[in-house]
Amino acid sequence: MDNRKSSLHEIANTLGRIVLGIIIILLGLITVDLIVYLNHLDDTLKKTSVAAYESSFELGFEETYHTAFRNGYTDAYEKGYDKGYEIGLRSNFKNNIPSLVALQNPSYQELKEFLFQDKTDDNQYIPDEYISFDFAVELNNNAELHGIRAAFVTVVFPDKSHGITAFETTDRGLIFIEPQSDANVRLVTGESYWRLAGISDPAHYDDTIVEIQLIW
């Protein structure tokens, strides 16, 4: 009788361990499935987030670049082109410049002689009609008509800009000329342009030189 009870007890323990093992295995499988599902869900969410980000970026880029930047660039380009064309016509650029001109750098004396006979500085400054850039273009074109290599220079101020002309002389290096007066100007960033040009109080704006741009 005792042996029978002992056998039944062992069978019960064995069945219990088997059931417990099955439960542990099932829990393990469920855990693995849950981890796989969560990883898949996380990956899906990441992909969805990335897709949403890329879509939003592309849409935002389309709106900001193509709508704002491109339109602004086109508008600025057209206005700049029209102004440049207008300046060119007024300075007889199309009609007077030969198609092939042998340009050379002048000596300082040759530059002085050219400026003495050139009449650009006699022109009248007319706001919004004939301004500093017109003076610079005309002096530049006149110099090249005489075979003298010249550069168009933009002097950038904090809120404005100013046009002058430059010459690379063979004996004194780079010379900047104010076309409205033929003054030799020594450009220094951080300094007042008009004071460097010899005018003590010429402007009612900040004429501190921020940048100097040359186009040969």
Secondary structure, DSSP 4 states (H G I P E B T S, - for coil): -HHHHHHHHHHHHHHHHHHHHHHHHHHHHHHHHHHHHHHHHHHHHHHHHHHHHHHHHHHHHIIIIIIIIHHHHHHHHHHHHHHHHHHHHHTTHHHHS-SS---BPPPHHHHHHHHHH--GGGSPPBTTTB-HHHHHHHHHHHHHHTTB--EEEEEE-SS-EEEEEEEEETTTEEEEEETTTTEEE---TTSBHHHHTT-SS--SS--B--EEEEE-
